[in-house]
Each structure stands twice: as C-alpha cells, then as structure tokens.
Amino acid sequence: MLAWLITLPLLIGCAAGIGAALRRRPRGTLRLLTVLDVLLLGAAAVVLALAAAGDPSSAATTVASAKASNGQALIGAAIAVAGSSLGAAIAVAYTGSAALAAMSERPEVFGRAIVIVGLAEGIAIYGLVIAIILIGKA
C-alpha cells in the first residue's frame, strides 16, 4: 500500500508534466516519449527473458508459488476487466456518437441505435465474467 501512496502522486505529476511539455514543444516531447517507450520495451524484454529462463518446476513445490499464482490470477482478472472496459469505452464512443447522429436525422431509429450501443457495452460484461472465473479459481 505504501508503494501506491508514493507512486500515484509521481504518476500524476509525470502526466501533468508530459501534458505541459506537449503544449510547449510537441515534436521534441513526442521524440522523448518515443525514446522512453523504446527503453521501456527493452526493459520489458529483459524481464520476459529472465522469467522465461527461470525453472518453473522448482518454484511449483514451494508455498510461495501458490501465493504467487493466486496473485497472478488476480492480476489476470484485473487485466481482463481493464482491457474489456477500455475496449467497451472505445466501442461506445464510436457507436454512441454515430447513434446520436442517426437519431438527430431520423428519431425512429432510437431502438436500433440503443441495441447497437448495448452490444458494445457487452464487451465489458464479458471481461467481468472472465474476471469472476479467474477469481473463482484463485
């Protein structure tokens, strides 16, 4: 919990700094962000290589690995909910604006437009179902 209390204000400060830098010098800031993204990608590749080189059979016998697998299931559930919620938000943004545009011209398409927006919201429900299944197995 202490790590979040330290990290969250730092992330908010970084986001505000990036926003201010983008307003002042957009090209230079985008180049810097691209370099930082490439460095982050390299670090992630190193962590992936280290994780792949580890011996899973020795870790499976310890109690710590059981706790880690529970944590991994919870992280997987969080990723499922976050990814599906972001996907649903993008889908609702596009379908909702198109539905409003269609309803402004022809109000009788309200029912069809709501169904399409509801289908886009269903993506988030699928992610929630996957998260419930993962939490149930943890």
N, C-alpha and C positions, 0 to 999 in steps of 0.2 A: 504494500500500500504506500509505503514511503517513496518507492521509486516513482509511482504515479504522481504523487504530490510534488516531486521535483521535476519530473519530465513534462507534465502537462503545461505548466507556465512557460517552459522553454519552447515547447512546440507552438504555443500561441504566439510567443514573441518572434519565433522564426517565421511563422506565417505572416505576421504583420510586417516584419522586415522585408520579406520577399515581395509582398504587395506594394510596399512603398518603393522598393527598388525597381519593380516593374513599371511603376508610373514615371519614375525619373529617367531611367535608361532601359528601355525594353530589350534591345538587342544584346547588350552586354550582360544583362541579368539572365536572359534565356541561354546564352552561351555558358555562363557559370552554372546554371541549373543543369544543363546537359552534361557538363563535366562531372558534377556531383552525382548525377544519376548513373553515369558510367562507372564511377568509383564505387557506388553502392551496389551496382550489378556485379562488379568484380568481387567485392566482399561477400556477397551472397553466394557467388560461385565457389569461393573458397570454403565457406561454411557448408555448402552442399557436398563438396568433395570430402571434407573431413567427416561429415555424417555418413556418407556412403562408404568410407574406408573403415568405419567402426565395425566391431564384431557384434552382431546382434544376438548371437547365442549366449554369450557371457552375460549380457545385460538382461536377458529374459529370466534368469534364475533369481534375481535379487528382488527384494521388496520395493526398492526404489523405482524399479522399472514398472511395477504395477501402478505406482502412484503417477509415474510419468505418462503411462498410457491413458490413465484417466484424464490427466491434464491435456494430453493430445486430443482425446475425444472432445473435450470441452472447447479446445481451440478450433477444432474442425467444425463444431457446431456454431461457434461464433463466426467463422469464415463463411459458412453456409448461409447464415442469416444476413450477414453484412453484404455478401455478394448478391444474394437474391433481392435484398432490399434496394441496393443500388441499381440493379437491372430493372426492377419494377418501377423505380423512380424515373429512370430514363424513358422507359416504355410509356408510362403515364404522362410524362411531359409531352412526348410527341403525339400520342393518341388523344390526349385531352385537348391540346391546342387545335388539332385537326377536327375533333368532335365539336368544339365550340365554334370553329369557323363554319362547319357544315350546318350547325343548328342556327347560326345567325342568318344564313340564307334560306334554309328550309326547316322550320321548327318541328315538323312532323318526323324528323329522323332522330328525335331525342332517345327513343327506346333502343334503337340500333347502336347509337353512339355510346350510351351507357353500358351496353353489353360489351362492346369492344374495350372500353376503359376498364371494366371489371375483369376481363380476361388478362389485361396487362397487370392488374393488381394481384391476380392469381399466382404470378411468379413468386411474389414474396411469401405466399402461403406455402408453396412447395418447399422453399428454403426453410421455413419454420417446421414443416413436417420432417424434413431431413434432420434438423437440429434436435427435434424431440426423439427421433430414433437413435441418434448418436448419444444423447444424454442418457437414454434408457439403457444403452449397452455399456456406459462408463461405470 
